[in-house]
């Protein structure tokens, strides 16, 4: 059994990019169709950001107030 590589399959990224370009060029596509494709592309980018950042989400547990740091 082959070991699956970690991360997003480049073919998925390529397909989402192609669909995004095609739908945005399509004058018959509805606004809802275009927004759905944009939503999928943004979700893919969010997943990539989480994979790339070791510290992603680590700031959520900090209790310090940003205003207190400025003073």
TIVO-2410 file (N, C-alpha, C; in nm, 3 decimals):
# residues 71
REC num residu      c1      c2      c3 atome chaine
REC   1      X   0.085  -0.117   0.000     N      A
REC   1      X   0.000   0.000   0.000    CA      A
REC   1      X   0.090   0.124   0.000     C      A
REC   2      X   0.061   0.219  -0.090     N      A
REC   2      X   0.142   0.340  -0.103    CA      A
REC   2      X   0.109   0.438   0.009     C      A
REC   3      X   0.211   0.511   0.052     N      A
REC   3      X   0.192   0.613   0.154    CA      A
REC   3      X   0.138   0.739   0.088     C      A
REC   4      X   0.031   0.794   0.144     N      A
REC   4      X  -0.028   0.914   0.090    CA      A
REC   4      X   0.049   1.036   0.139     C      A
REC   5      X   0.083   1.125   0.046     N      A
REC   5      X   0.156   1.247   0.081    CA      A
REC   5      X   0.065   1.340   0.161     C      A
REC   6      X   0.125   1.409   0.256     N      A
REC   6      X   0.050   1.504   0.338    CA      A
REC   6      X   0.027   1.632   0.258     C      A
REC   7      X  -0.089   1.691   0.277     N      A
REC   7      X  -0.117   1.818   0.210    CA      A
REC   7      X  -0.226   1.805   0.105     C      A
REC   8      X  -0.252   1.915   0.040     N      A
REC   8      X  -0.355   1.921  -0.063    CA      A
REC   8      X  -0.300   1.864  -0.193     C      A
REC   9      X  -0.379   1.781  -0.254     N      A
REC   9      X  -0.342   1.725  -0.383    CA      A
REC   9      X  -0.333   1.840  -0.484     C      A
REC  10      X  -0.221   1.854  -0.553     N      A
REC  10      X  -0.206   1.963  -0.651    CA      A
REC  10      X  -0.312   1.958  -0.762     C      A
REC  11      X  -0.361   1.840  -0.793     N      A
REC  11      X  -0.464   1.828  -0.896    CA      A
REC  11      X  -0.595   1.892  -0.849     C      A
REC  12      X  -0.624   1.882  -0.720     N      A
REC  12      X  -0.744   1.945  -0.665    CA      A
REC  12      X  -0.732   2.097  -0.674     C      A
REC  13      X  -0.617   2.149  -0.637     N      A
REC  13      X  -0.593   2.293  -0.646    CA      A
REC  13      X  -0.606   2.341  -0.790     C      A
REC  14      X  -0.547   2.266  -0.880     N      A
REC  14      X  -0.552   2.301  -1.022    CA      A
REC  14      X  -0.697   2.301  -1.072     C      A
REC  15      X  -0.776   2.201  -1.032     N      A
REC  15      X  -0.915   2.191  -1.075    CA      A
REC  15      X  -0.999   2.307  -1.021     C      A
REC  16      X  -0.979   2.340  -0.894     N      A
REC  16      X  -1.054   2.450  -0.834    CA      A
REC  16      X  -1.019   2.581  -0.904     C      A
REC  17      X  -0.893   2.602  -0.933     N      A
REC  17      X  -0.851   2.724  -1.003    CA      A
REC  17      X  -0.913   2.732  -1.142     C      A
REC  18      X  -0.918   2.620  -1.212     N      A
REC  18      X  -0.977   2.618  -1.346    CA      A
REC  18      X  -1.126   2.646  -1.340     C      A
REC  19      X  -1.194   2.582  -1.247     N      A
REC  19      X  -1.339   2.604  -1.233    CA      A
REC  19      X  -1.366   2.751  -1.198     C      A
REC  20      X  -1.287   2.807  -1.109     N      A
REC  20      X  -1.304   2.947  -1.071    CA      A
REC  20      X  -1.291   3.038  -1.192     C      A
REC  21      X  -1.187   3.018  -1.272     N      A
REC  21      X  -1.168   3.100  -1.392    CA      A
REC  21      X  -1.282   3.082  -1.491     C      A
REC  22      X  -1.321   2.957  -1.514     N      A
REC  22      X  -1.427   2.929  -1.611    CA      A
REC  22      X  -1.561   2.988  -1.570     C      A
REC  23      X  -1.597   2.973  -1.444     N      A
REC  23      X  -1.725   3.024  -1.397    CA      A
REC  23      X  -1.727   3.176  -1.400     C      A
REC  24      X  -1.618   3.239  -1.364     N      A
REC  24      X  -1.615   3.386  -1.364    CA      A
REC  24      X  -1.624   3.442  -1.506     C      A
REC  25      X  -1.575   3.370  -1.604     N      A
REC  25      X  -1.584   3.413  -1.744    CA      A
REC  25      X  -1.722   3.386  -1.804     C      A
REC  26      X  -1.795   3.292  -1.747     N      A
REC  26      X  -1.923   3.250  -1.801    CA      A
REC  26      X  -2.031   3.355  -1.775     C      A
REC  27      X  -2.079   3.416  -1.880     N      A
REC  27      X  -2.181   3.521  -1.864    CA      A
REC  27      X  -2.317   3.464  -1.827     C      A
REC  28      X  -2.337   3.333  -1.846     N      A
REC  28      X  -2.465   3.272  -1.812    CA      A
REC  28      X  -2.468   3.220  -1.669     C      A
REC  29      X  -2.353   3.218  -1.601     N      A
REC  29      X  -2.348   3.170  -1.463    CA      A
REC  29      X  -2.413   3.274  -1.372     C      A
REC  30      X  -2.494   3.226  -1.280     N      A
REC  30      X  -2.562   3.318  -1.187    CA      A
REC  30      X  -2.463   3.368  -1.082     C      A
REC  31      X  -2.504   3.472  -1.014     N      A
REC  31      X  -2.423   3.525  -0.905    CA      A
REC  31      X  -2.406   3.418  -0.797     C      A
REC  32      X  -2.510   3.343  -0.770     N      A
REC  32      X  -2.503   3.236  -0.671    CA      A
REC  32      X  -2.400   3.130  -0.712     C      A
REC  33      X  -2.399   3.093  -0.839     N      A
REC  33      X  -2.300   2.996  -0.889    CA      A
REC  33      X  -2.158   3.049  -0.867     C      A
REC  34      X  -2.139   3.176  -0.900     N      A
REC  34      X  -2.006   3.235  -0.885    CA      A
REC  34      X  -1.964   3.241  -0.739     C      A
REC  35      X  -2.058   3.276  -0.653     N      A
REC  35      X  -2.026   3.283  -0.510    CA      A
REC  35      X  -1.994   3.145  -0.452     C      A
REC  36      X  -2.061   3.042  -0.498     N      A
REC  36      X  -2.033   2.906  -0.451    CA      A
REC  36      X  -1.890   2.865  -0.487     C      A
REC  37      X  -1.848   2.897  -0.609     N      A
REC  37      X  -1.713   2.862  -0.652    CA      A
REC  37      X  -1.610   2.943  -0.574     C      A
REC  38      X  -1.637   3.070  -0.552     N      A
REC  38      X  -1.546   3.153  -0.473    CA      A
REC  38      X  -1.535   3.097  -0.331     C      A
REC  39      X  -1.648   3.056  -0.275     N      A
REC  39      X  -1.649   2.998  -0.140    CA      A
REC  39      X  -1.560   2.875  -0.133     C      A
REC  40      X  -1.570   2.788  -0.230     N      A
REC  40      X  -1.487   2.667  -0.233    CA      A
REC  40      X  -1.339   2.701  -0.244     C      A
REC  41      X  -1.306   2.800  -0.328     N      A
REC  41      X  -1.167   2.840  -0.344    CA      A
REC  41      X  -1.112   2.898  -0.214     C      A
REC  42      X  -1.194   2.978  -0.145     N      A
REC  42      X  -1.151   3.035  -0.016    CA      A
REC  42      X  -1.132   2.927   0.090     C      A
REC  43      X  -1.219   2.828   0.090     N      A
REC  43      X  -1.204   2.718   0.186    CA      A
REC  43      X  -1.075   2.640   0.161     C      A
REC  44      X  -1.043   2.619   0.034     N      A
REC  44      X  -0.919   2.550  -0.001    CA      A
REC  44      X  -0.799   2.631   0.048     C      A
REC  45      X  -0.803   2.763   0.029     N      A
REC  45      X  -0.693   2.848   0.076    CA      A
REC  45      X  -0.681   2.845   0.228     C      A
REC  46      X  -0.795   2.841   0.297     N      A
REC  46      X  -0.791   2.834   0.443    CA      A
REC  46      X  -0.726   2.704   0.490     C      A
REC  47      X  -0.757   2.596   0.422     N      A
REC  47      X  -0.696   2.467   0.456    CA      A
REC  47      X  -0.545   2.472   0.432     C      A
REC  48      X  -0.505   2.533   0.324     N      A
REC  48      X  -0.361   2.546   0.294    CA      A
REC  48      X  -0.291   2.627   0.402     C      A
REC  49      X  -0.355   2.735   0.447     N      A
REC  49      X  -0.296   2.819   0.551    CA      A
REC  49      X  -0.278   2.741   0.681     C      A
REC  50      X  -0.375   2.660   0.716     N      A
REC  50      X  -0.366   2.580   0.838    CA      A
REC  50      X  -0.252   2.479   0.829     C      A
REC  51      X  -0.233   2.421   0.711     N      A
REC  51      X  -0.126   2.323   0.694    CA      A
REC  51      X   0.010   2.389   0.699     C      A
REC  52      X   0.021   2.510   0.644     N      A
REC  52      X   0.150   2.578   0.635    CA      A
REC  52      X   0.195   2.636   0.768     C      A
REC  53      X   0.100   2.677   0.852     N      A
REC  53      X   0.136   2.745   0.976    CA      A
REC  53      X   0.136   2.651   1.095     C      A
REC  54      X   0.252   2.630   1.154     N      A
REC  54      X   0.262   2.545   1.273    CA      A
REC  54      X   0.189   2.609   1.391     C      A
REC  55      X   0.184   2.741   1.394     N      A
REC  55      X   0.125   2.812   1.506    CA      A
REC  55      X  -0.019   2.855   1.478     C      A
REC  56      X  -0.081   2.804   1.371     N      A
REC  56      X  -0.215   2.844   1.333    CA      A
REC  56      X  -0.311   2.816   1.447     C      A
REC  57      X  -0.383   2.918   1.488     N      A
REC  57      X  -0.483   2.903   1.593    CA      A
REC  57      X  -0.427   2.912   1.735     C      A
REC  58      X  -0.298   2.926   1.749     N      A
REC  58      X  -0.240   2.928   1.884    CA      A
REC  58      X  -0.277   3.054   1.961     C      A
REC  59      X  -0.308   3.163   1.892     N      A
REC  59      X  -0.342   3.288   1.958    CA      A
REC  59      X  -0.481   3.291   2.019     C      A
REC  60      X  -0.563   3.192   1.989     N      A
REC  60      X  -0.699   3.191   2.040    CA      A
REC  60      X  -0.704   3.170   2.191     C      A
REC  61      X  -0.603   3.111   2.248     N      A
REC  61      X  -0.607   3.080   2.390    CA      A
REC  61      X  -0.537   3.186   2.475     C      A
REC  62      X  -0.479   3.288   2.413     N      A
REC  62      X  -0.413   3.393   2.488    CA      A
REC  62      X  -0.517   3.481   2.555     C      A
REC  63      X  -0.494   3.518   2.680     N      A
REC  63      X  -0.592   3.594   2.757    CA      A
REC  63      X  -0.557   3.741   2.765     C      A
REC  64      X  -0.446   3.784   2.705     N      A
REC  64      X  -0.404   3.923   2.714    CA      A
REC  64      X  -0.492   4.013   2.630     C      A
REC  65      X  -0.518   4.132   2.680     N      A
REC  65      X  -0.597   4.231   2.608    CA      A
REC  65      X  -0.504   4.313   2.521     C      A
REC  66      X  -0.538   4.331   2.395     N      A
REC  66      X  -0.452   4.406   2.304    CA      A
REC  66      X  -0.436   4.551   2.349     C      A
REC  67      X  -0.541   4.610   2.407     N      A
REC  67      X  -0.531   4.749   2.454    CA      A
REC  67      X  -0.430   4.761   2.567     C      A
REC  68      X  -0.422   4.660   2.649     N      A
REC  68      X  -0.328   4.661   2.760    CA      A
REC  68      X  -0.184   4.657   2.714     C      A
REC  69      X  -0.160   4.596   2.598     N      A
REC  69      X  -0.024   4.589   2.544    CA      A
REC  69      X   0.020   4.723   2.489     C      A
REC  70      X  -0.073   4.805   2.440     N      A
REC  70      X  -0.037   4.933   2.380    CA      A
REC  70      X  -0.001   5.039   2.483     C      A
REC  71      X  -0.052   5.028   2.604     N      A
REC  71      X  -0.032   5.129   2.707    CA      A
REC  71      X   0.107   5.127   2.763     C      A
***
